[in-house]
Amino acid sequence: MRYENIIFDLDGVLVSTDEYHYQAWKKIADEEGIYFDRAINNRLRGVSRMESLEIILERAHKTYTQAEKEKLAQRKNDYYKELLGNLTASDTLQGVRETLIDLRQKDVHIAVGSSSKNTMRILKQVGLENAFDAIADGTEITHSKPDPEVFLLAAQKLGAKPANCLVVEDALAGVNAGCRAGMSVAGIGEAAKSPRITYAIRSVADLLSLVE
């Protein structure tokens, strides 16, 4: 099948921001006296900020009120946004820029579908803010992945039917969201091991073979 609409996740697919997320959550956990390591951090990939916080608080020694949780989540985001100041074009993952150009030359419509509320800032900092036909992000949705809302919104913005879209994801929550949206899914990184994906790819450049 030739795909004419491709929807990309942001973190871990187009841009590498995982380390900044880890550092921000680690700082929060350390300040609260909660054990946190990279294995736990791996469970946070692809899920919302508040859902990530709930995972971290599983090891907390106290119970937090909803108001306290919201303050913790805001502190984390403040730390994360501060770290994003270090983000440059070099944080774009290998082959991304060239592939996006090639896809557009092949008349493929491309979009970003990300639960991150920092999507536009990240794209601007790496110089990709004008690289897509549509952008759907965390500021426009009510439910984060694995809910399919952000991918369905991206498809709507592209004027495409879900069945005619290919999602590119590196997180299992995103794979589930793409499947629930009724879309094909190309898994990269950890997501390439999921039995639910349509294709396993090593890099975004592999997408070019799916649009021939």
N, C-alpha and C positions, 0 to 999 in steps of 0.2 A: 504493500500500500504506500502511495506517495502522500506524504503529509504536507499540507499547505498552511498549517497553523501550528506553531510550536510555542508552548508556554514554559518559561524557565522559572524555577525556584531561584532565589538570590544567594543566600548564604550557603557556601559549600559547592555551588554549581557555577556561578558567575564570579563571585568574589569570596575571598577567604577572610572571614571575620570570626571564625570559631574561637580563635585564641583570645580575642577581645572579650567575647561573651564569657569564656572560662575565667579570665582574670577578674572581670567584674563580679561574677557570682562568687568566686573564691574570696574576694575581699569582703563581701557581705557575710558569707559563712564564717570567716575568721572573726569578724567583728561580733557575730552573734554566738561564737563558741560552738559552731555546728561543724561536724566532720564533713568534708567535701573533697572529692578527688576527681581525676579525669574519667574514671569509669562511671561515676554518677553523672558527670557532665555530659557523657555520651547519651544518656537517657533524655537529655533536654533538647536534643537536636530536632528541629522541626515543629516544636510545640510552643505555645504562647508563653509570655512572660509569667503570668499568674500560675499557669499549669507547671511551669518550671520551678517556681517558688514552692509550690506544694510538694514537689518531689524532694527538694532540698530540705524542707521542714519535716520530712519523715524522720530525720535523725535529730531533730531539735529536742531539747530537754524541757521545753516549756510550750504552752499552748498560746498561739497568737490570735488576737482578735482580727476581724476583717480589716479594720482600720489600720492596725499594725502591719498586716500583710501588704496593704496597699502602699504604706510608707516604705516598706522594705523593697517592694518592686520598683518604686520610684527612685529610691537610692541606687539600686542596681542600674537602672536606666541612665541615671546621671553619671555614674562611673563609666558605663559603656560608651555614652556619647562623648565623654572626655577622652577616652581611648581612641574613639573614631577620628579624633583629630590627627592621629598618626597615619590614617589610611591614605594611600596614594594609588596611582594607576598601576604600580607594580604589584598591588594586592589582587589585581584581576587574575583569575586562574589561566593557566597556559592554554593558548589556542582560542580563547573566548572571543577576542576582538576580531580576529581573522574569520572565525566561523560565522559570527553575526553578520559581517559584511557579505560573505559568500551566500548566506541564506537569503538575504535581501536581494542579492543579484539574481537569485533563482526564483524570485517572486514568492518567497515564503513569508507569511505574516508572523511576526514574533512579538511576544509579550512577556512581561514579568508577572508572576503570581506568587507573592510573598506575604506571610503573616506579619512580617516586621513592620513596625510603625516608623522605622528609620530608613525605609527603602529609598526614598528620594534623596536623602542626605548622602547615603552610601553611593548611589549611582552618580551623583554630582561629583563626589570626591574622587571617584575613579574615572570620571569622564565618560560615563555611559548614559547620561540622562536623556540623550537624544537618539539613542541607538534602537529604540523599540517603537512599535506601532501602538502599543497600549501598555499601561502599567496598572496593576491592581495590587493594593497592599493593605497592611493592617489598619490603616486609618479609615478604610472604607467598609470593613466587614464587622459582623457581630460575633462570628464563630471562627476560631482558628483551626488549622489542620489538626487532626485528620478530617474535620468537616470539609466538604468540597467547595464551600462558599467562594473562596478567593479564586479558585480556578474557573468556576462558573462565571464569576464576574469578569475575569480576563477574557474568556471566550465571548461573552456578551459584548465587551468593548471591541473585540476583533470582528464582531459580526459573524461569528462562526458557531456551528453546531458542535456540541461537546464530542460527538462521535468522530468529528473531523479534526480533533486536536490531539497533539502529542505533548505530554507533560514530561519535563526533565527534572528529576529529583535525586537527592542524595540521602534523604532521611525517610525512615519507614512511615512516619506520620504523613509525609507528603505523598508517598506511594499510595497509601490508603485513601488519601483525599482525591488523588487523581482517578483511582479506580471507582470510587464512589461518585465521582463526577461523570462517569461513563466515558472516560478518555483513555487512550493508550498511554503507557508510561515507559519511559526510558530511564533505567536506574543507573546511577553512577556512584562510585565509592561503595559505602556500606549497602546502599539501596540496590546495587547490582546483584546482591545475593538473595533478594526477596523473590519468593515464588510467584508473587502477584504481578511482577513487571512484564511488559511486552518485549522489551529489549534490554540487554545489558550492554553498557558502553564503557569504555575506558576513559574517554575524554569527549568533550562537546564536539570536537572535530568529527567524531564518528557519526554524528547526526547527518552529515552531508550525504552519506550513502542511503539515507532513508528518504531523501527528497529528490532523488534522481528520476 
